[in-house]
């Protein structure tokens, strides 16, 4: 039980940084939604690119199987967005993943903008997913922030060298990653069910 409580202890210890991570993630997402709503052409351009580039082809092939779709979504969220965009760059350059993910957040917001009635209807069930999924990213952003701070300011974690600070920061990131992975699993299952069942029912298709 003490191990399960470890991530929450880390959050309580650095509550201000965790709250700022929330503000960063949800703020940029809402900013992207605002941009897409105010400038519908930006939304149309991004949606058209996703369609023409074949980025959605894998999803369309799995619409008959909720569980395979959930695995596909989870793999994309865990491996691409979480590992390759947020975590790995931050292991090489402090806070690099935060900057890279900021671009993705605004882009996602633009794509999700409620530019018409259908988009607005889809956003209703999707808002639940955004709370779950984005909270996973909040935790990872928080984790790589702790890593970067411990790396650059080792005394913040009681370390005497930057190498030791890096190791301690990496440990904190590892603990924080555990609830993030759990949220990604929950979010992937919800998104698969939403895509296969909720959205078609909402749109009457």
N, C-alpha and C positions, 0 to 999 in steps of 0.2 A: 504493500500500500504506500509505503514511503517513496518508493520509486515512481509510482503512478502520480504522486503529488509533486514530484520534483519540478515538472514544467510550470505548474501553477505557483510554486514558490519563487521560481525565477521571474515570472511575470509580476508577482507582488513586490519583489525586491526592486524591479525597474518599471514600476507602473507607469511613470510619466513617459518613458520611451515606448512602452506598449500602446499607450493612448495616442501618442504622436504617430505611431505606425498605422493605427486605425484611421486617423485623420488623413494621412498620406494616401492610403489605398482607396478609401471610400470617397475622399475629396477629388482625386484625379478621375475616378470612374464617373462621378457625377459631372465633373467638368467636361468629360468626353461626351456624355449624354446631352449636356447643354449645347455643346458645339454641333453635334449631329442634329439636334432639334432646330437650332437656329439656322443651320446651313444644311438643308436636306440634300443638296448636291454632294456634300461630303459623305453623307451616309450612303447615298446611291452608288457613289464611286467605290466605296469600300465593299459594299455588298456585291456589286458587279465583279469586282476583282476576285473575291472569294469564290464566286460561282464559276467564272471563266478559268481560273487557275486550277480548278479541280480540287481545291482544299476541302470541299464538303463531300467529295465522292465516297470516301471511306464510310462516312456517316450514313449516307443514303443506302449503301449496300447492306448495312446492318440493322435497318429499321424493322426487320421481321424478328429480331432477337434482342430483347432488352438487355440480357446479361452480357452478350458479346459487345453490344454498344457501350455498356457501362465500363467494360474492360478497356475498350478503345479510348473512351473519354478519360478514364483514370490514367492510362499510360501517357496520354498527351499532357494532362495537367501535372502529373508527377515528374515525368522525364523531361519534357520540353520546357514547360513554363517554370516549374519549380527548380529542377536540377540544372538544366542548361542555361536558363536565363537568370535566375536569382542566385542560386547557391554557388555553382562552379566559378563564375566570374569573380564573386566576392572572396573566394579562396585564394585568388591570384592578386587582385587589387581591392583594397578596402572599399566597401560600399558600391562596387561596380554594378552588382546585380540590382541594386535599388534604382540606379539611374536607367538601366536597360528596361526594367519592368515598368517604370513610369511611362515609357513610350507605349508599351503594350496596353496599359490601363486606359489611357486616353483613346487608343484605337478601339478597344472593346466597347467603351462608352459610346463612341460615334456609331458603331455598328448596331448597338442595341437601342439607339434613340427612337422614341415613339413618333415617327414621322407620319404615320397614318393609323387608321383604326386597327388594322391587323397587328401592326407592330406594338401598339399600345396594349392590345389584348394579350399578346404573347408575353409582354413585360410583367403582367400581373403574376402568373405562376413562376415566372423566371426570377422575380424579385426574391423569392424564398431561396432559390439556388444561389443568387448573388451574395446573400448574407452568409450562407454556409461556405461557399467556395472562396469568396474574398477573405473570409476570416482565416482560412488556411494560408492564404498569401500574406495576410497581416502577420501571422505568426512567423513565417519565414523571413519577411522583411525585418521584423523585430530581431530574429535570430542572427541575421547577417549584420545588423547594426551592432549587436552585442559583440560579435566576432571582430568587426572592424574597430570598435572602440577599445576592446581589450588588446588588439594588435598594435594600435597606435599609442594607446595610453595604458600600458601594462599595470600601472599602479592602481587603476580603477578596479582591477580584479585581484589585487594583492600580489602581483608578479613583479619580479625584479628585472626581467628582460622581456623584449618584444617576442622572442621565441616562446617563452613560457606563457606570455599573455595570449599569443595565438592559440596555443594548445588549450588553455582554459576557455577562451572564447569559442573554440571549436566544440568543446564539450557542451557548453551552454546551447549552441546551435543544434547539436544532436538531440538534446533533451526537448528543445522547443519543436523540433521536426516531428516528434512522435504524435502529438495531437493534431499537427498539420496534416500528416498522412491519414489519420483517422477521419478528419473532416473531408479530405479529398475522396476517400472511399464512399462516405455518405453522400457527398455531392454528386459523384459520378453515377451512383444508383438512382438518385433523385432525377438527375438530368436525363438519364436514359428513359425512365418512366415518363417524364414530362414530354420528351421528344416523341415517343412512340404513342402515348395515350392522351395526355392532357392537351397538348397543342392542337392535334387534329380534331379533338372534341370541341375545343374552343372555336376553332375556325370552321367547324361544320364539314370537315372533309373526311 
